[in-house]
Amino acid sequence: MTNAFIVRPFGVKQGVDFDKVEAQLIQPALMQIGVEGGTTTEIVEQGNIREDMFRMLVGADLVIADVSIHNANVFYELGVRHGLRPNATFMLRANIDEFPFDLRTDRYLAYDLSNPAASVAPLAAALKATIDSDRVDSPVYQVLPSLRPPDPAVLRVVPGEFREAVDQAEADACCGDLRLLAYEARKFDWAGEGLRLVGRAQCDLRAYGGARETYEWLRDWRADDPEANQRLATIYQRLGDLTKSNQAIQRVIDAQLPSRRERAEVFALRGRNAKMRWRASFAGKSGQEARETALWAPELKDALTAYAEGFAQDLNHYYSGLNALSLLCIRNELAQAMPDFWVNQFDTDDLARAELDASLAQFQQLSGAVLLSLHSSEEQLRRQTRVDPDDVMWTRISEADHALLVGRRPKAVAQRYREALADAPAFAVESVREQIAQFRQLGVRSEIVAEVDGVLGGLDGRPGTPETEAVPARVLLFTGHMIDVPGREPARFPPTVAAEQAARELIRNAVKAELALETGSVVGIAGGACGGDILFHEVCNELGVATRLFLALPRETFCSESVQHAGPDWVERFNRLCDRVAPRILADSKTLPKWLRNCPGYGVWQRSNLWMLFNALALDAHLLTLIALWDQGRADGPGGTEDLVSQVQSRGQKLLRLPAEELKTLAGP
């Protein structure tokens, strides 16, 4: 979320109640445009308030300065902002004092001292325009256009506890937890760096659905962020949206800040997108038809050009050079194997011959350059004190790939792969297998491919990364009222056999109806409170639907909070459920992590609802249904059924409400 920092005097000075101006003018205007912000008075953590002030002056997306009076602190802070950020600084004032000479050329909004609320609408519109504009409003950067602003991330320190939570979620492969952390990080001024941490972890886990959301939030925060756009290019590609991938690639290419390495990466991504379209052009074909289609598909040239450009951007980026060399190898060998087909694509034989000669020469030049790049990478790895084993592995595999393209002895090339893949995990073997399959389909380097196939055949069943969990067709997320605490008036879910039987039947019918809509697998997710939650797990178990149990607190604490009041029978059923379905635990206590404790209206129960929702979304099911045993009434406390219903509806997911109001009529002795 966009954040603002307000620079102003405090209290009443020279007839202006600046606290009132913020309350009646500035905050309502910020609320209208969906921006959160405040002053240094809202910093409640221990520490140096001046440090926090500087951090917010640099890091805030928008700074609003009230320059109504000659206040040294306001002018000092405004000067700091103008010196460190070129834009998104807005001034307002009441016409009660002579305006400082150095600021008279700047635009500002004047408000009526006696009725500041009258200016809410124009201030909101002006602030929105300031946020959306790239106009340089700092007089410093207007006079010195070549001055480079500092990176705001330097002062946006991510709390250590948040970093630890991200590391733990990644280590446990809890993709839903990472989505929750990304959602929560958006509330803070360090949101950008927090989202970056989460997004990297999601990409490492190949959780591309969540990573897309995280990096799109990061791009909303900083539209030209190179990492966000570069990562999104890969993420969109993995999700099959090549149009968006190419758009993200172009944003990185057009940006002024990316390094040569980053530009090489995005050109390689552009090449991969074109290569995917090229491979799709002859997928399902074989023999001569596949070879002819592959040779003259325009995507072959597009992919080759993009990869070659990536290598030209950074000669140490051997990946892009190797892919260009691979495509050249295929193109040249197919052209030489099908001379009549090749020649007929040109207006004259001379043009065809010249194009092939140029392609063969390019292959020879590129072959040597890529080999030097690989040797350079090996040398750099040898000099490093701490080496990532994956870097060593991929360098060796790439050297074997280079031998595949230029080698002359099939057994020698096969031996290179045998050595490179000796300790490689399954996903690396599959990557090589995919590359070799392309050559096999097109009949290129056939003798060598046959030998390499023999090596790959001996690596079947190689242990590697954990198997990807099957994606369910639908997730059933449940929320519902628990058994009424003794003395609750009016009754909502009375502790009677009749009420329980009626609730069970409502839940059973709903689950059966959802099952009837699917031919694939269905997974259920719910908490463990007495009443609706436990009934949902029991019904799903009877119908053969696997469920997952999410508890906001440790098992014993949760039972005391949300089960025990309903009686020993429910405690027994809760314990049997926990023994059958190992619960996931959100927190050790109802106290939130330190970095969340100052979020108003947010507690462990609201967090638990979001936690379940994001874990449901992280399963990447085609559809999600929230089954809610809900009387449409307000919750007894924070969180609850109403809260989760609202969260699900705000994301456009399906809601199936079960009329819990019918249960209150079944109260009895």
GIVEN-V954135 format. One record per residue. N is the residue number from 1. RES is the residue in one small letter. PSI is psi in degrees with one decimal (NA if undefined). D_CENTER is the distance of its C-alpha to the mean C-alpha in whole Angstrom. Layout:
N;RES;PSI;D_CENTER  N;RES;PSI;D_CENTER
This chain:
1;m;140.3;15  2;t;135.7;18  3;n;150.2;20  4;a;153.7;24  5;f;131.0;27  6;i;123.4;30  7;v;117.6;33  8;r;162.5;36  9;p;166.0;40  10;f;148.2;40  11;g;-156.5;43  12;v;121.5;46  13;k;129.6;47  14;q;40.3;49  15;g;2.1;49  16;v;124.2;45  17;d;92.4;44  18;f;-28.3;40  19;d;-40.3;39  20;k;-39.5;40  21;v;-42.2;38  22;e;-45.5;35  23;a;-37.9;35  24;q;-17.5;37  25;l;-59.0;35  26;i;-50.4;32  27;q;-43.4;30  28;p;-36.9;31  29;a;-42.7;30  30;l;-40.1;27  31;m;-38.0;26  32;q;-33.7;27  33;i;8.5;24  34;g;36.2;22  35;v;138.2;22  36;e;143.9;22  37;g;164.0;25  38;g;-163.5;28  39;t;-177.4;30  40;t;-16.6;31  41;t;-16.7;33  42;e;0.3;30  43;i;109.9;29  44;v;-9.2;30  45;e;153.7;29  46;q;146.3;32  47;g;-174.3;32  48;n;113.4;33  49;i;-28.5;32  50;r;-39.5;33  51;e;-44.4;30  52;d;-38.1;28  53;m;-47.5;30  54;f;-41.2;29  55;r;-42.4;25  56;m;-32.9;25  57;l;-36.1;27  58;v;-40.3;25  59;g;-21.4;21  60;a;138.9;22  61;d;-27.5;21  62;l;134.5;24  63;v;130.1;28  64;i;122.6;30  65;a;124.1;34  66;d;108.6;37  67;v;35.5;40  68;s;-34.9;43  69;i;166.3;45  70;h;88.4;45  71;n;118.8;43  72;a;-41.3;43  73;n;-42.7;40  74;v;-46.0;38  75;f;-35.1;39  76;y;-48.8;38  77;e;-36.7;34  78;l;-39.2;34  79;g;-39.7;36  80;v;-45.7;33  81;r;-47.0;30  82;h;-29.9;32  83;g;-19.3;33  84;l;-18.9;29  85;r;130.0;27  86;p;-20.3;28  87;n;-176.8;27  88;a;40.3;26  89;t;126.2;29  90;f;136.4;31  91;m;145.6;35  92;l;160.4;37  93;r;156.4;41  94;a;139.2;44  95;n;73.5;47  96;i;-2.8;49  97;d;158.3;49  98;e;131.3;49  99;f;135.6;46  100;p;139.4;46  101;f;-43.0;47  102;d;-14.1;44  103;l;2.5;42  104;r;-23.6;44  105;t;-9.6;42  106;d;151.9;39  107;r;145.9;38  108;y;167.0;38  109;l;132.3;38  110;a;136.4;41  111;y;157.3;41  112;d;118.3;45  113;l;-36.6;45  114;s;-16.8;47  115;n;68.5;44  116;p;-29.3;41  117;a;-21.3;39  118;a;-17.3;41  119;s;11.7;38  120;v;-49.4;35  121;a;-50.7;34  122;p;-33.2;35  123;l;-42.7;33  124;a;-44.8;30  125;a;-40.2;31  126;a;-40.0;31  127;l;-41.3;28  128;k;-43.0;26  129;a;-35.8;28  130;t;-42.8;27  131;i;-40.8;23  132;d;-17.2;23  133;s;148.7;26  134;d;7.4;26  135;r;133.7;29  136;v;115.5;30  137;d;-4.0;32  138;s;124.4;33  139;p;-27.2;36  140;v;-49.3;36  141;y;-20.1;33  142;q;-39.6;36  143;v;-31.3;38  144;l;73.8;36  145;p;-19.1;34  146;s;-4.6;33  147;l;132.5;32  148;r;126.2;29  149;p;151.7;27  150;p;158.5;25  151;d;119.8;22  152;p;-22.5;21  153;a;-21.6;18  154;v;-35.7;22  155;l;1.0;23  156;r;86.7;19  157;v;123.4;20  158;v;129.1;17  159;p;141.1;19  160;g;-35.5;20  161;e;-33.9;20  162;f;-44.0;16  163;r;-43.5;16  164;e;-38.3;18  165;a;-40.2;16  166;v;-45.5;13  167;d;-42.1;15  168;q;-43.2;17  169;a;-38.5;14  170;e;-43.5;13  171;a;-35.9;17  172;d;0.8;17  173;a;39.8;15  174;c;85.0;14  175;c;-33.1;10  176;g;-37.9;11  177;d;-38.5;12  178;l;-38.1;9  179;r;-37.9;7  180;l;-45.3;11  181;l;-38.8;11  182;a;-42.4;8  183;y;-42.2;10  184;e;-34.1;13  185;a;-25.8;12  186;r;-15.9;12  187;k;-10.8;16  188;f;163.0;17  189;d;-15.5;18  190;w;20.3;16  191;a;-42.4;13  192;g;-49.0;12  193;e;-33.0;12  194;g;-44.4;11  195;l;-36.2;7  196;r;-43.3;8  197;l;-47.3;10  198;v;-44.5;7  199;g;-39.9;5  200;r;-41.6;8  201;a;-41.3;9  202;q;-39.5;7  203;c;-40.1;8  204;d;-33.7;11  205;l;2.2;11  206;r;31.1;11  207;a;73.6;8  208;y;-28.3;7  209;g;-48.4;7  210;g;-38.9;5  211;a;-37.3;2  212;r;-47.1;4  213;e;-43.2;4  214;t;-48.3;3  215;y;-25.6;4  216;e;-37.2;7  217;w;-41.8;8  218;l;-39.4;8  219;r;-33.2;10  220;d;-36.0;12  221;w;-37.9;13  222;r;95.7;14  223;a;-32.8;15  224;d;18.0;16  225;d;117.4;14  226;p;-42.7;15  227;e;-41.9;12  228;a;-47.7;9  229;n;-38.1;11  230;q;-44.1;12  231;r;-41.0;9  232;l;-33.9;9  233;a;-43.7;12  234;t;-43.3;12  235;i;-48.2;9  236;y;-38.2;11  237;q;-46.1;14  238;r;-30.3;13  239;l;1.4;13  240;g;9.9;16  241;d;85.0;15  242;l;-25.9;17  243;t;-50.8;18  244;k;-34.5;15  245;s;-46.2;15  246;n;-34.4;18  247;q;-42.3;17  248;a;-39.7;14  249;i;-44.5;17  250;q;-35.1;20  251;r;-38.3;18  252;v;-41.6;18  253;i;-38.6;21  254;d;-17.1;22  255;a;155.6;21  256;q;-18.1;24  257;l;-24.5;22  258;p;147.1;20  259;s;171.4;23  260;r;-37.5;25  261;r;-44.6;22  262;e;-39.0;19  263;r;-37.3;21  264;a;-40.3;23  265;e;-45.1;19  266;v;-34.1;18  267;f;-36.1;22  268;a;-38.5;21  269;l;-40.5;18  270;r;-40.6;21  271;g;-40.2;23  272;r;-39.5;21  273;n;-46.0;20  274;a;-36.9;24  275;k;-38.1;25  276;m;-41.3;23  277;r;-37.2;25  278;w;-46.7;28  279;r;-33.3;28  280;a;-26.2;28  281;s;-28.3;31  282;f;10.8;33  283;a;137.2;31  284;g;-4.9;34  285;k;164.4;36  286;s;169.3;39  287;g;-142.9;42  288;q;-36.6;43  289;e;-43.5;41  290;a;-41.9;38  291;r;-43.9;39  292;e;-43.0;40  293;t;-44.1;37  294;a;-38.8;35  295;l;-37.8;37  296;w;7.9;38  297;a;130.3;34  298;p;-24.8;33  299;e;-23.0;29  300;l;-45.4;31  301;k;-39.1;32  302;d;-46.1;29  303;a;-43.9;27  304;l;-44.0;30  305;t;-43.9;30  306;a;-44.2;26  307;y;-42.0;26  308;a;-38.2;30  309;e;-39.0;28  310;g;-42.6;25  311;f;-35.7;28  312;a;-31.0;30  313;q;-35.7;28  314;d;106.0;28  315;l;-10.2;30  316;n;-8.4;29  317;h;75.4;26  318;y;-23.1;28  319;y;-47.6;25  320;s;-40.1;25  321;g;-39.5;29  322;l;-38.4;29  323;n;-38.5;28  324;a;-42.3;30  325;l;-39.8;33  326;s;-44.3;32  327;l;-37.7;32  328;l;-40.6;35  329;c;-47.2;37  330;i;-46.7;36  331;r;-46.8;37  332;n;-43.2;41  333;e;-38.5;42  334;l;-40.3;41  335;a;-40.1;43  336;q;-30.1;46  337;a;-23.6;46  338;m;66.9;46  339;p;-39.7;49  340;d;-42.8;50  341;f;-41.1;47  342;w;-49.4;45  343;v;-39.1;48  344;n;-8.1;48  345;q;-4.5;45  346;f;159.4;47  347;d;-32.1;50  348;t;159.9;52  349;d;-34.9;52  350;d;-41.1;52  351;l;-41.4;49  352;a;-43.1;47  353;r;-41.3;49  354;a;-39.6;48  355;e;-40.6;44  356;l;-40.2;44  357;d;-42.1;46  358;a;-38.2;43  359;s;-39.6;41  360;l;-39.9;43  361;a;-39.7;43  362;q;-38.1;39  363;f;-44.7;39  364;q;-43.0;41  365;q;-45.7;40  366;l;-34.0;36  367;s;-46.9;37  368;g;-39.7;39  369;a;-41.8;36  370;v;-39.4;33  371;l;-40.8;36  372;l;-38.9;36  373;s;-40.6;32  374;l;-43.0;32  375;h;-37.4;35  376;s;-40.7;34  377;s;-41.7;30  378;e;-42.2;32  379;e;-40.5;35  380;q;-40.2;32  381;l;-36.3;30  382;r;-30.5;34  383;r;-17.8;34  384;q;141.2;31  385;t;-33.3;32  386;r;115.4;29  387;v;133.3;27  388;d;120.4;24  389;p;-31.1;26  390;d;-36.9;23  391;d;-41.9;24  392;v;-44.8;28  393;m;-47.5;27  394;w;-30.1;26  395;t;-43.1;28  396;r;-40.9;31  397;i;-40.0;30  398;s;-35.2;29  399;e;-36.6;33  400;a;-39.3;34  401;d;-39.7;32  402;h;-40.5;34  403;a;-35.1;37  404;l;-36.8;37  405;l;-29.2;37  406;v;-13.1;40  407;g;156.8;42  408;r;-19.8;45  409;r;111.9;46  410;p;-42.8;44  411;k;-33.0;44  412;a;-41.4;43  413;v;-43.6;40  414;a;-37.9;39  415;q;-35.2;40  416;r;-42.0;38  417;y;-38.4;35  418;r;-41.8;37  419;e;-40.4;36  420;a;-31.3;33  421;l;8.7;32  422;a;-43.5;34  423;d;14.9;31  424;a;143.8;28  425;p;172.5;26  426;a;-38.5;26  427;f;-30.5;23  428;a;-40.2;24  429;v;-41.3;27  430;e;-34.5;26  431;s;-43.3;24  432;v;-41.5;28  433;r;-39.6;29  434;e;-40.5;27  435;q;-44.8;29  436;i;-36.2;32  437;a;-35.7;32  438;q;-43.3;32  439;f;-39.5;35  440;r;-44.3;37  441;q;-35.8;36  442;l;-1.1;37  443;g;35.1;40  444;v;135.3;39  445;r;46.6;40  446;s;-44.5;42  447;e;-41.6;44  448;i;-42.4;41  449;v;-39.3;38  450;a;-41.5;41  451;e;-40.9;41  452;v;-35.3;38  453;d;-36.8;37  454;g;-38.7;40  455;v;-46.2;38  456;l;-34.3;35  457;g;-31.4;37  458;g;-3.4;38  459;l;7.9;34  460;d;141.9;33  461;g;8.8;32  462;r;128.7;31  463;p;144.6;28  464;g;-141.9;25  465;t;155.3;21  466;p;144.5;21  467;e;140.3;22  468;t;132.8;19  469;e;138.5;19  470;a;135.8;21  471;v;122.8;19  472;p;156.0;21  473;a;-34.1;22  474;r;144.7;22  475;v;131.2;21  476;l;106.1;23  477;l;131.6;22  478;f;143.3;25  479;t;146.7;26  480;g;165.4;30  481;h;145.7;33  482;m;170.3;34  483;i;136.5;38  484;d;138.2;40  485;v;150.5;41  486;p;132.5;44  487;g;2.8;46  488;r;131.2;43  489;e;132.3;44  490;p;165.4;44  491;a;148.3;43  492;r;-50.6;40  493;f;83.3;39  494;p;148.0;43  495;p;61.5;44  496;t;156.3;46  497;v;-39.9;46  498;a;-43.4;46  499;a;-41.5;43  500;e;-43.7;41  501;q;-40.6;43  502;a;-42.2;42  503;a;-42.4;38  504;r;-41.7;38  505;e;-40.4;39  506;l;-44.2;37  507;i;-43.6;34  508;r;-47.2;36  509;n;-38.7;36  510;a;-44.9;33  511;v;-42.7;31  512;k;-38.4;34  513;a;-39.5;33  514;e;-38.0;29  515;l;-35.3;30  516;a;-19.0;33  517;l;-9.6;30  518;e;147.9;29  519;t;-17.0;30  520;g;-169.4;27  521;s;152.0;26  522;v;137.8;25  523;v;138.8;23  524;g;144.3;24  525;i;131.8;22  526;a;166.0;24  527;g;-159.6;26  528;g;22.4;29  529;a;154.5;31  530;c;149.1;35  531;g;-127.9;35  532;g;-46.1;33  533;d;-52.8;30  534;i;-39.6;33  535;l;-41.0;34  536;f;-47.9;31  537;h;-41.3;31  538;e;-42.8;34  539;v;-45.6;34  540;c;-40.2;32  541;n;-41.3;33  542;e;-31.9;37  543;l;4.6;35  544;g;23.2;33  545;v;121.7;30  546;a;137.5;28  547;t;164.1;26  548;r;137.2;24  549;l;121.9;25  550;f;120.1;23  551;l;131.0;25  552;a;-29.3;24  553;l;166.5;27  554;p;154.4;29  555;r;-50.8;31  556;e;-41.7;34  557;t;-42.1;33  558;f;-42.4;31  559;c;-43.3;34  560;s;-37.5;36  561;e;-40.9;34  562;s;6.3;33  563;v;-45.7;36  564;q;-32.9;39  565;h;-18.4;41  566;a;-7.7;41  567;g;167.1;43  568;p;-30.0;44  569;d;-42.4;43  570;w;-35.0;40  571;v;-42.1;39  572;e;-44.3;40  573;r;-37.0;38  574;f;-44.6;35  575;n;-38.5;36  576;r;-38.4;37  577;l;-45.7;33  578;c;-33.3;32  579;d;-32.4;34  580;r;-39.8;33  581;v;105.0;29  582;a;121.1;28  583;p;149.3;26  584;r;138.5;23  585;i;131.4;23  586;l;-48.5;21  587;a;158.5;23  588;d;-23.2;27  589;s;176.5;28  590;k;-4.6;28  591;t;124.9;27  592;l;160.0;23  593;p;153.3;22  594;k;-39.1;23  595;w;-7.8;20  596;l;-7.7;20  597;r;-20.1;24  598;n;12.2;25  599;c;112.7;22  600;p;140.7;25  601;g;21.8;25  602;y;123.4;23  603;g;-174.4;24  604;v;-31.2;23  605;w;-39.7;24  606;q;-40.0;22  607;r;-36.9;19  608;s;-39.5;20  609;n;-47.2;20  610;l;-37.5;16  611;w;-47.6;16  612;m;-43.2;18  613;l;-47.3;16  614;f;-32.3;12  615;n;-33.5;14  616;a;-44.4;16  617;l;-32.4;13  618;a;-14.8;11  619;l;-11.1;14  620;d;30.6;13  621;a;154.4;17  622;h;-36.4;18  623;l;152.1;20  624;l;134.5;19  625;t;129.0;23  626;l;116.9;23  627;i;118.1;27  628;a;112.3;28  629;l;91.9;32  630;w;134.8;32  631;d;8.4;35  632;q;13.5;33  633;g;170.9;34  634;r;150.1;33  635;a;154.0;32  636;d;-21.6;34  637;g;-170.4;31  638;p;149.0;28  639;g;-137.0;25  640;g;-179.0;27  641;t;-46.0;27  642;e;-40.5;27  643;d;-46.1;24  644;l;-37.4;22  645;v;-45.4;24  646;s;-42.3;22  647;q;-42.1;19  648;v;-43.3;19  649;q;-35.9;21  650;s;-18.3;19  651;r;10.0;16  652;g;21.8;19  653;q;163.5;19  654;k;134.7;23  655;l;129.1;25  656;l;99.3;28  657;r;130.6;30  658;l;129.7;33  659;p;82.7;36  660;a;-16.5;37  661;e;-20.2;39  662;e;-22.8;42  663;l;-31.1;42  664;k;-19.8;43  665;t;-7.3;46  666;l;21.2;47  667;a;144.7;47  668;g;-167.7;51  669;p;NA;52
